[in-house]
């Protein structure tokens, strides 16, 4: 049941992701503070979030007079020159991959700005809150809402996979609930091209322990089916109010992802069989995007 999707030729994809602007690998960055103007155009207003790959700010576009989200690199000041260069290349790679995907359920990329030699990704400013925030406030979501979230994320993943990309980080904090029926998959920070392992050192683990697929835990090549496992874990968390494999520490969680069944289902109802098949340890036994969509639409009806 693996996806059969067109993909970018690996060599062409790698070449397309190489930096072409010398300014993007030089300079000395500073993220804040609020009020700073980036690239002579984007005025930082307030931070929206920070992760291992950088910080995201709400900013105002002084030219088009609209709010935008802008992501830059956070340095501690202790990095070697090669580490700084690598961070800039990663952000450039993220911008290009996200820009390859054009769908209402993925974040729109407006620009790649440069300031003092550092790249900044300029994106649409999304309303609403993350799925993680909603779960923190509400505990769990009703099955009807989770079904809609799943259908939107399947559309986003199908567009992503058709662009030749594996997201690798589908999880509640990367799902934005924008109000109405719009749900957006964000953060292509660790995405990679299908069939290309060059962005991940051999034997390393990249992703969020509670939501990564077993093959990610083993450091093996990830495929579209890996994103479907992460989708299953995200839908489980949305309807049950907890991670299916979270154990409180990374090592125990990773062990559970590989060896254990998900935690007991209490609220999933009709969603349970769909989520169970998405969480199959064997990638070949998981539903693909079309099969999962058919199942969720049946539940919706």
SULJO-V410470 format. One record per residue. RES is the residue in one small letter. PHI is phi as a letter, one per 40 degrees, with the letter a starting at -180 (999 if undefined). BURIAL is b if it has 9 or more other C-alpha atoms within 8 Angstrom, else e. D_FIRST is the distance of its C-alpha to the first C-alpha in Angstrom with 1 decimal. Layout:
BEGIN
res->{RES	RES}
phi->{PHI	PHI}
burial->{BURIAL	BURIAL}
d_first->{D_FIRST	D_FIRST}
END
This chain:
BEGIN
res->{x	x	x	x	x	x	x	x	x	x	x	x	x	x	x	x	x	x	x	x	x	x	x	x	x	x	x	x	x	x	x	x	x	x	x	x	x	x	x	x	x	x	x	x	x	x	x	x	x	x	x	x	x	x	x	x	x	x	x	x	x	x	x	x	x	x	x	x	x	x	x	x	x	x	x	x	x	x	x	x	x	x	x	x	x	x	x	x	x	x	x	x	x	x	x	x	x	x	x	x	x	x	x	x	x	x	x	x	x	x	x	x	x	x	x	x	x	x	x	x	x	x	x	x	x	x	x	x	x	x	x	x	x	x	x	x	x	x	x	x	x	x	x	x	x	x	x	x	x	x	x	x	x	x	x	x	x	x	x	x	x	x	x	x	x	x	x	x	x	x	x	x	x	x	x	x	x	x	x	x	x	x	x	x	x	x	x	x	x	x	x	x	x	x	x	x	x	x	x	x	x	x	x	x	x	x	x	x	x	x	x	x	x	x	x	x	x	x	x	x	x	x	x	x	x	x	x	x	x	x	x	x	x	x	x	x	x	x	x	x	x	x	x	x	x	x	x	x	x	x	x	x	x	x	x	x	x	x	x	x	x	x	x	x	x	x	x	x	x	x	x	x	x	x	x	x	x	x	x	x	x	x	x	x	x	x	x	x	x	x	x	x	x	x	x	x	x	x	x	x	x}
phi->{999	c	c	b	b	c	a	c	d	d	c	c	c	c	c	c	c	c	c	b	b	d	c	c	b	a	h	b	c	a	c	c	c	d	g	c	b	b	f	g	a	b	c	c	b	a	c	b	i	a	b	c	c	i	b	b	b	c	b	b	c	c	c	c	f	a	c	b	b	b	b	b	c	b	b	c	g	b	c	c	d	c	c	c	c	c	c	c	c	c	c	c	c	d	c	c	c	c	c	c	b	b	a	c	c	b	c	c	c	c	a	b	c	b	b	f	g	b	c	b	c	b	b	c	c	c	c	g	a	c	c	d	c	c	c	c	c	b	g	a	b	c	c	c	c	c	c	c	d	c	c	c	c	c	c	c	c	c	c	c	c	c	c	g	b	b	c	g	a	c	a	d	c	b	b	b	c	c	g	g	b	c	b	b	c	b	g	c	c	b	c	a	c	c	g	b	b	c	c	b	d	d	g	c	b	b	i	b	d	c	b	c	c	d	c	c	d	c	g	c	c	c	b	d	c	c	c	c	c	c	c	d	c	c	c	d	d	c	c	b	g	a	c	c	b	c	b	g	a	d	c	c	c	c	c	c	d	c	b	b	c	c	d	d	c	b	b	c	f	c	c	d	c	c	c	d	c	c	c	c	c	c	d	c	c	c	c	c	c	c	c	c	c	d	c	c	c	c	c	c	c}
burial->{e	b	e	e	e	e	b	b	e	b	e	e	b	e	e	e	b	e	e	e	e	e	b	b	b	b	e	e	b	e	e	e	e	e	e	e	b	b	e	e	b	b	b	b	b	e	b	e	e	b	e	e	b	b	b	b	b	b	b	b	b	b	e	e	e	e	b	b	b	b	b	b	b	b	b	e	e	e	b	e	e	e	e	b	b	e	b	b	b	b	b	b	b	b	b	b	b	b	b	e	b	e	b	b	b	b	b	b	b	e	e	b	b	b	b	b	b	b	b	b	b	b	b	b	e	e	e	e	b	b	b	b	b	b	b	e	e	e	e	b	b	e	b	e	e	b	b	b	b	b	b	b	b	b	b	b	b	b	b	b	b	b	b	b	b	b	b	b	b	b	b	b	b	b	b	b	b	b	e	e	e	b	b	b	b	b	e	b	e	b	b	b	b	b	e	b	e	e	e	e	e	e	e	e	e	b	b	e	b	b	b	b	b	b	b	b	b	e	b	e	b	b	b	b	b	b	b	b	b	b	b	b	b	b	b	b	b	b	b	b	b	b	b	b	b	b	e	e	e	b	e	b	b	b	b	b	b	b	e	e	e	e	e	e	e	e	e	b	e	e	b	b	e	b	b	b	b	b	b	b	e	e	b	e	b	b	b	b	b	e	e	b	b	e	b	b	b	e	b	e	e}
d_first->{0.0	3.8	6.5	8.9	12.2	15.8	17.5	21.1	22.5	23.0	26.7	27.4	25.6	27.6	30.8	30.2	30.0	33.3	36.2	38.7	41.3	43.7	44.6	41.2	41.9	45.5	47.4	47.9	45.8	46.8	44.5	46.9	49.1	48.8	50.8	49.9	49.1	46.3	46.6	49.7	47.6	45.4	47.4	45.7	46.2	44.4	41.5	38.2	36.5	36.3	33.7	33.5	33.0	35.8	37.5	36.9	40.0	40.8	43.1	45.2	45.0	48.6	48.1	45.9	47.2	43.8	42.0	39.2	37.3	38.0	36.5	38.5	38.6	40.4	42.5	44.5	47.1	46.5	43.8	44.7	44.7	41.5	39.7	40.9	39.8	36.3	36.1	37.2	34.6	31.8	33.0	33.3	29.7	28.6	30.6	29.2	25.5	26.1	28.1	25.3	23.4	25.2	24.1	26.2	23.9	24.5	28.0	30.1	31.9	35.5	37.1	37.3	40.9	42.9	45.7	47.9	45.2	42.3	39.3	38.6	35.5	36.8	34.3	34.6	36.2	33.9	35.6	34.7	33.4	30.4	28.1	29.6	33.1	32.3	31.1	34.1	36.4	34.8	33.0	29.9	28.9	28.6	25.3	25.9	26.4	23.4	21.2	22.8	22.3	18.6	18.4	20.6	18.7	15.4	17.6	19.0	15.8	14.5	18.0	18.0	14.9	16.3	19.5	17.9	18.3	16.8	19.0	19.0	21.3	20.0	22.5	25.2	27.9	25.8	25.3	28.4	29.3	31.6	33.0	32.3	28.7	28.0	25.8	25.5	23.4	26.0	26.8	25.0	27.3	24.8	22.2	21.4	20.1	16.6	17.3	20.8	22.2	25.8	26.2	25.7	28.2	26.9	26.5	26.9	25.0	24.5	23.6	24.7	24.5	23.6	20.6	19.1	16.0	16.9	16.2	18.7	21.1	21.1	21.8	18.8	17.2	15.2	12.3	11.0	8.9	12.5	13.8	11.5	13.0	16.3	15.9	15.4	18.5	20.4	19.9	21.0	24.0	24.8	25.0	26.3	28.5	27.6	25.0	22.7	23.6	26.9	29.7	32.4	32.3	29.8	29.7	29.3	26.5	24.6	25.1	23.8	20.6	19.9	21.5	22.1	20.4	21.0	24.5	25.4	24.4	27.6	27.2	23.5	24.1	21.4	19.3	19.0	16.0	13.9	15.2	14.8	11.0	11.0	13.4	11.7	13.3	10.6	8.3	5.5	6.3	6.5	6.2	6.1	9.7	10.0	8.7	10.8	13.6	13.8	14.2	16.7	18.6	19.1	20.6	22.7	24.1}
END
